[in-house]
Amino acid sequence: MTTTAAGPLEQDEPRVLGPYRLLGRLGRGGMGTVYLGAEPDGRRVAVKVVNRDLAGEPAFLERFRREVTAARRVHRFCTAPVIDAELDQDPPYIVTEYIDGPSLEKAVAERGPLPGSDLEGLAVGVATALAAIHGAGIVHRDLKPANVLLSSTGPRVIDFGIARALDAPDGPTRTGQFVGTPSYIAPEVLRGEPVVQASDVFAWGCVVAYAGTGRPPFQGRTVAETFHRIGHEDPDLTGLDPRLREIAAAALSKEPAARPTARQILTRLVGQEKADPERAAETISMSWRSPDPAPAPDPVPEPAP
């Protein structure tokens, strides 16, 4: 799910869940904690453990069960597929393929915007993932640079569909928990309309703009200003590769019906009448150049005696 260096486990954290050994903590979020795990044969996986307060809500667990069932139908093209789930355990957890690589957010923060063919590969890869996710009847709901991992074989989209379990009137949003990331939320969602596949397409446009320019296209100084720009202003695509500007602008249309679908985006990007996600994923895997790691900082000289 995420691939920053795993931190050490705290004393009260589990060491084993089912057949999986937990090797370290990868991160924490609104839904739970993600651990680096290992299967009995040594293959590494990402294990997401649901927070105990959520695990105690039957309505949440039922929604979560439905979403995990749907997520397991998603083809693995440019995604981190769900490979196991134990939702009746204490605590409940799901297991996905472990993707070894930085998030797009981290890569851009450390190295700057992606150049030329890398940016095009990113755009195609994320569109491929959305086509696969939408093909399974799922809406991602929280597509953002932190949920795009840059592996050695191409970009991978993670955490698809999971946010839906949080976003319900009887769920934790009633206590003020906000589902979604401000700079990547579609205008219709801000208007109180349902999150739909076109909302993911809007987020795709935001992600591509961020990858190509180093900033979201509606960035404001405050959340309120960002929301105003999303709802009322044109996107700032200054500096985005001209070959991607037109399709990104279409994806960022204010009205969902005016946006292309993920498959239509993929078709336009790869120049085929009917783009096939599987073939697109294979092409990306063969041509993708994973980002170089950030240079190590200069050593700090020892103080003079």
C-alpha positions in Angstrom: 0.0 0.0 0.0 2.7 2.5 0.9 6.4 2.1 0.7 8.2 4.5 2.9 10.8 2.9 5.1 9.1 0.7 7.8 9.4 2.1 11.3 9.9 -0.2 14.3 6.9 -1.8 15.9 5.8 -0.5 19.3 5.4 -2.8 22.3 1.6 -2.9 22.0 1.5 -3.6 18.3 1.0 -7.1 16.9 3.9 -9.2 15.6 1.7 -11.8 13.8 -1.7 -11.6 12.1 -2.9 -14.9 10.7 -0.2 -16.3 8.5 1.6 -13.0 8.2 4.6 -11.8 10.2 4.6 -8.1 10.8 8.1 -6.6 10.1 7.5 -2.9 10.7 5.0 0.0 10.5 4.6 1.8 7.1 2.1 4.4 8.2 -1.1 5.4 9.9 -4.3 6.9 8.5 -7.9 7.6 9.3 -9.0 4.0 8.8 -6.1 2.1 10.3 -2.4 1.3 10.4 -0.4 -0.2 7.5 2.3 -2.7 8.3 5.0 -4.3 6.2 4.4 -8.0 6.4 5.8 -11.3 5.2 4.0 -14.4 4.0 5.3 -17.8 5.2 7.3 -18.1 2.0 9.0 -14.7 2.7 7.1 -12.7 0.1 6.5 -9.2 1.4 3.0 -7.8 1.6 1.2 -4.7 3.0 -1.2 -5.4 5.9 -3.8 -2.8 6.8 -5.3 -3.2 10.2 -8.6 -1.4 10.9 -8.7 0.9 13.8 -10.4 -0.5 16.9 -13.0 2.2 17.1 -14.1 1.5 13.5 -13.9 -2.3 14.0 -16.5 -1.9 16.7 -19.1 -0.4 14.3 -21.2 -3.1 12.6 -22.4 -0.7 9.9 -18.9 0.3 9.0 -17.7 -3.4 8.9 -20.6 -4.3 6.6 -19.8 -1.4 4.2 -16.1 -2.3 4.4 -16.8 -6.0 3.6 -18.7 -5.0 0.5 -16.0 -2.7 -0.7 -13.2 -5.3 -0.1 -15.2 -7.9 -2.0 -15.5 -5.5 -4.9 -11.9 -4.5 -4.7 -10.8 -8.1 -5.1 -12.5 -8.2 -8.5 -10.2 -5.4 -9.8 -7.6 -6.6 -12.4 -4.1 -6.0 -11.2 -3.2 -3.6 -14.1 -1.3 -0.7 -12.5 -2.8 -1.3 -9.1 -1.8 -3.0 -5.8 -4.4 -5.8 -5.7 -6.1 -7.1 -2.6 -4.8 -10.6 -2.0 -6.4 -11.5 1.4 -8.9 -10.1 3.9 -9.9 -11.3 7.4 -12.7 -9.0 8.5 -14.1 -11.3 11.2 -10.8 -11.3 13.1 -9.8 -9.1 16.0 -8.5 -6.8 14.7 -9.9 -7.0 11.1 -7.3 -6.6 8.4 -6.7 -6.7 4.6 -3.6 -7.6 2.7 -2.4 -6.2 -0.6 0.6 -6.7 -2.8 3.6 -4.7 -1.4 4.8 -2.1 -3.9 8.4 -1.2 -3.6 8.8 2.4 -4.6 8.1 6.0 -3.5 4.8 7.7 -3.7 4.3 10.3 -6.5 4.0 12.9 -3.7 7.4 12.0 -2.3 9.1 11.7 -5.6 7.9 15.2 -6.8 8.8 16.8 -3.4 12.3 15.4 -3.6 13.1 15.5 -7.3 10.7 18.0 -8.8 8.1 17.5 -11.6 8.4 14.4 -13.8 10.0 15.0 -17.2 8.6 14.1 -20.7 8.2 10.4 -21.1 8.0 9.7 -17.4 5.1 12.1 -17.1 3.3 10.5 -20.1 3.9 7.0 -18.5 2.5 8.3 -15.2 -0.6 9.7 -17.0 -1.2 6.4 -18.9 -0.6 4.2 -15.9 -3.0 6.0 -13.6 -5.6 6.1 -16.4 -5.1 2.4 -16.8 -5.6 1.8 -13.1 -8.8 3.8 -13.1 -10.1 1.9 -16.1 -9.6 -1.3 -14.3 -11.0 0.0 -11.0 -14.1 1.5 -12.7 -14.5 -1.7 -14.8 -15.1 -3.5 -11.5 -17.8 -1.1 -10.5 -15.7 0.7 -7.9 -15.1 4.5 -7.4 -11.7 5.2 -5.9 -12.9 8.3 -4.0 -9.4 9.4 -2.8 -7.0 9.5 -5.8 -4.1 11.7 -4.9 -0.3 11.7 -5.3 0.2 9.9 -2.0 -1.9 7.0 -3.4 0.2 6.6 -6.6 3.3 4.6 -6.0 6.2 4.6 -8.5 7.4 1.0 -8.7 10.2 -0.4 -10.9 7.5 -1.6 -13.4 5.4 1.5 -13.5 3.0 3.6 -11.5 0.5 1.7 -9.2 -2.7 3.1 -7.7 -3.4 2.0 -4.2 -6.3 2.2 -1.6 -9.1 2.1 -4.3 -12.6 1.9 -3.0 -11.6 1.7 0.6 -12.6 5.3 1.5 -16.3 4.5 0.6 -16.7 2.6 3.8 -15.8 5.7 5.8 -18.2 8.0 3.8 -21.7 7.2 5.0 -24.3 9.0 7.2 -24.0 6.4 10.0 -20.2 6.2 9.7 -17.4 8.1 11.2 -17.9 11.2 9.0 -20.7 12.2 11.4 -18.0 12.9 14.0 -16.2 15.3 11.6 -13.9 12.9 9.8 -13.4 14.2 6.3 -13.0 11.7 3.4 -10.9 13.0 0.6 -8.0 15.3 0.1 -8.9 19.0 -0.5 -6.9 19.7 -3.6 -8.2 16.6 -5.4 -11.9 16.8 -4.6 -14.3 17.3 -7.6 -16.7 20.3 -7.7 -19.8 18.1 -7.5 -18.6 16.6 -4.3 -18.1 20.0 -2.8 -21.7 20.7 -3.8 -22.9 17.7 -1.8 -23.5 15.4 -4.8 -22.5 11.7 -4.7 -18.9 10.7 -5.6 -19.0 9.1 -9.0 -16.4 7.7 -11.5 -16.2 11.1 -13.1 -15.0 12.4 -9.7 -12.0 10.1 -10.0 -11.4 11.4 -13.5 -11.2 15.0 -12.1 -8.7 13.7 -9.5 -6.7 12.1 -12.4 -6.4 15.6 -14.0 -5.3 17.0 -10.7 -2.7 14.3 -10.2 -1.3 14.7 -13.7 -1.0 18.4 -13.2 0.8 17.9 -9.9 3.2 15.4 -11.5 4.0 17.7 -14.4 4.2 21.1 -12.5 4.9 20.3 -8.9 1.6 21.8 -7.7 -2.1 21.0 -7.7 -4.1 23.0 -10.4 -6.4 24.7 -7.9 -3.9 25.3 -5.1 -4.9 27.9 -2.6 -3.4 29.3 0.6 -6.2 27.9 2.7 -8.6 25.0 2.3 -11.5 27.5 1.8 -9.6 29.2 -1.0 -8.8 25.9 -2.6 -12.4 24.9 -2.6 -13.4 28.2 -4.1 -11.0 27.7 -6.9 -12.1 24.2 -7.6 -15.7 25.3 -7.8 -15.4 28.6 -9.7 -12.0 29.1 -11.4 -10.2 27.5 -14.3 -7.3 25.2 -13.4 -3.8 26.6 -13.5 -2.0 24.3 -16.0 0.9 26.6 -16.6 4.1 24.6 -17.2 2.2 21.3 -18.0 3.5 19.5 -21.0 1.3 20.7 -24.0 0.7 17.1 -25.1 -1.2 16.5 -21.8 -2.7 19.9 -21.3 -5.8 19.4 -23.4 -6.8 16.1 -21.9 -6.1 17.3 -18.4 -8.3 20.3 -18.9 -11.1 18.1 -20.2 -10.8 15.9 -17.1 -11.0 19.0 -14.9 -14.3 20.2 -16.4 -16.6 21.5 -13.7 -19.5 19.3 -14.7 -19.1 15.5 -14.4 -20.9 14.8 -17.7 -18.4 16.9 -19.6 -15.4 14.8 -18.5 -14.1 11.9 -20.5 -14.2 8.4 -18.9 -11.0 6.7 -17.8 -11.1 4.5 -20.9 -11.6 7.5 -23.2 -8.6 9.1 -21.6 -6.6 6.0 -22.1 -7.7 5.8 -25.7 -6.6 9.4 -26.4 -3.3 8.9 -24.6 -2.2 5.7 -26.4 -3.7 6.7 -29.8 -5.8 3.6 -30.3 -9.4 3.4 -31.2 -10.2 1.1 -28.2 -7.4 1.0 -25.7 -7.0 -2.2 -23.7 -5.9 -1.7 -20.1 -3.9 -5.0 -20.1 -1.9 -4.1 -23.1 -1.3 -0.6 -21.8 -0.1 -2.0 -18.5 2.4 -4.3 -20.4 3.7 -1.4 -22.5 4.2 0.8 -19.4 6.0 -2.0 -17.6 8.5 -2.4 -20.5 9.2 1.3 -21.0 8.9 2.7 -17.5 11.9 4.3 -16.0 11.5 4.4 -12.2 12.6 7.6 -10.6 16.1 7.9 -9.3 16.4 8.2 -5.5 17.0 11.6 -4.1 20.7 12.3 -3.6 22.0 11.7 -0.1 22.7 14.9 1.9 26.3 16.0 2.2 27.9 14.6 5.4 28.1 17.0 8.3 31.7 17.7 9.1 32.9 16.8 12.6 33.4 19.8 14.8 37.0 21.0 15.3 38.6 19.7 18.5 
